[in-house]
Amino acid sequence: MSIFHGMNTTASALTAGRLRMDVISSNMSNVDTTRAKLVNGEWQAYRRKTVTLKPLEGNFSNFLNVAMGSSDNRSVGNGVKVSDVKEDTETPFKLVYDPTHIDADEDGYVEMPNVDPLREMVDLISATRSYEANVTVFNANKAMLSKALEIGK
């Protein structure tokens, strides 16, 4: 295990958290976008995007074996990465009655994005708190390494 193992793990979480916040910001900025993608010759409203994270390596049994000393695999627990950024196809578009809108159908309804600002704000607060916690861990690790170097003085 490297002396920088903890920092590398935390850095991967910071990178993933930053991308998560960027995707949430994109969702919020497109809350009223009715022409995001061309599907079958027709414009479709913006679809909310979600981020899926996964561990870089290892599972619980690998961690347990390493902790008990029964495994030589020291590469477990190397952080997290973004495995997928996908569109939310399960949540339907919101129908808003606005016959004057350029994208209104023959009945006067406009398909608005499936982005819920309240849900996005909750996700953003969660992502921000996670990011702040990882910054705290990174700084604590840095302080411990600095103190360890001072021992040799």
C-alpha positions in Angstrom: 0.0 0.0 0.0 1.3 3.4 -1.0 1.6 6.3 1.4 -0.6 8.2 -1.0 -3.3 5.5 -1.2 -5.8 7.5 0.9 -5.2 10.6 -1.1 -5.8 8.8 -4.4 -9.0 7.3 -3.0 -10.3 10.6 -1.9 -9.2 12.3 -5.1 -11.3 9.8 -7.1 -14.3 10.6 -4.9 -13.8 14.4 -5.4 -13.6 13.9 -9.2 -16.8 11.8 -9.2 -18.6 14.3 -7.0 -17.6 17.2 -9.2 -19.1 15.4 -12.2 -22.2 14.7 -10.3 -22.6 18.4 -9.4 -22.0 19.3 -13.1 -24.8 17.0 -14.2 -27.2 18.4 -11.6 -26.3 21.9 -12.8 -27.0 20.8 -16.4 -30.4 19.5 -15.4 -31.3 22.7 -13.6 -30.2 24.9 -16.5 -32.4 22.9 -18.9 -35.5 22.9 -16.8 -37.4 24.8 -19.5 -35.7 23.4 -22.6 -38.3 22.0 -25.0 -35.9 21.3 -27.9 -33.0 19.3 -26.7 -32.8 16.3 -29.1 -34.2 15.4 -32.5 -36.0 12.0 -32.3 -37.7 10.6 -35.5 -37.7 14.1 -37.1 -39.3 15.8 -34.1 -37.8 17.8 -31.3 -37.9 16.2 -27.9 -37.7 18.0 -24.5 -34.6 17.7 -22.4 -34.5 14.5 -20.3 -33.0 14.6 -16.8 -29.6 13.0 -16.5 -28.4 10.8 -13.6 -24.9 9.7 -12.6 -24.1 6.1 -11.5 -21.0 5.5 -9.4 -19.2 2.3 -8.8 -16.1 1.2 -6.9 -12.9 1.0 -8.9 -11.9 -2.4 -7.5 -12.9 -4.9 -5.0 -15.9 -6.0 -2.9 -16.5 -6.6 0.7 -15.0 -10.1 0.8 -11.8 -8.7 -0.8 -11.6 -6.0 1.9 -12.2 -8.6 4.6 -9.5 -10.9 3.3 -7.0 -8.1 3.1 -7.8 -6.9 6.6 -7.4 -10.4 8.0 -4.1 -10.9 6.2 -5.3 -13.9 4.2 -4.9 -12.2 0.9 -2.0 -10.7 -0.9 -4.3 -8.5 -3.1 -3.5 -5.0 -1.9 -5.3 -3.2 -4.7 -8.7 -3.2 -3.1 -10.3 0.1 -2.1 -8.9 2.3 -4.8 -11.8 4.7 -4.9 -14.8 5.3 -7.0 -15.5 6.2 -10.6 -18.5 7.2 -12.7 -19.8 4.2 -14.5 -22.6 5.8 -16.4 -24.3 9.1 -17.1 -27.7 8.2 -18.5 -31.1 9.8 -19.2 -34.0 9.3 -17.0 -36.5 7.5 -19.3 -38.8 6.4 -16.5 -40.1 9.8 -15.5 -42.5 11.1 -18.0 -42.4 14.6 -19.5 -44.7 17.2 -17.9 -47.5 18.4 -20.1 -48.2 22.1 -19.8 -51.1 23.8 -21.5 -49.8 26.8 -23.5 -51.4 27.0 -27.0 -49.2 30.1 -27.8 -45.9 28.1 -27.4 -44.1 27.2 -30.6 -43.8 23.6 -29.6 -47.4 23.1 -28.6 -49.3 20.2 -30.1 -52.7 20.5 -31.8 -54.4 20.4 -28.4 -52.2 23.2 -27.0 -50.0 21.1 -24.7 -46.2 21.4 -24.6 -44.0 18.6 -23.4 -41.7 20.1 -20.7 -38.6 18.4 -19.4 -38.9 15.8 -16.6 -36.7 17.8 -14.4 -38.0 18.5 -10.9 -36.1 21.5 -9.4 -36.8 20.4 -5.8 -35.4 17.0 -6.5 -32.4 18.5 -8.2 -31.7 20.8 -5.2 -31.9 17.9 -2.8 -29.4 15.9 -5.0 -27.2 19.0 -5.2 -27.1 19.5 -1.4 -26.2 15.8 -1.1 -23.5 16.0 -3.7 -22.1 19.2 -2.1 -22.0 17.6 1.4 -20.3 14.6 0.0 -17.7 16.7 -1.7 -17.1 18.8 1.4 -16.6 15.6 3.5 -14.1 14.3 1.0 -12.2 17.6 1.1 -12.1 17.3 4.9 -10.7 13.7 4.6 -8.1 14.8 2.0 -6.9 17.7 4.3 -6.8 15.4 7.3 -4.7 12.9 5.4 -2.4 15.6 4.2 -2.0 16.9 7.8 -1.2 13.3 9.0 1.4 12.9 6.3 3.0 16.2 7.2 3.1 15.3 10.9 4.7 12.0 10.0 7.4 13.8 8.1 8.1 16.0 11.1 8.8 13.0 13.3 12.1 12.5 11.5 13.3 16.0 12.4 
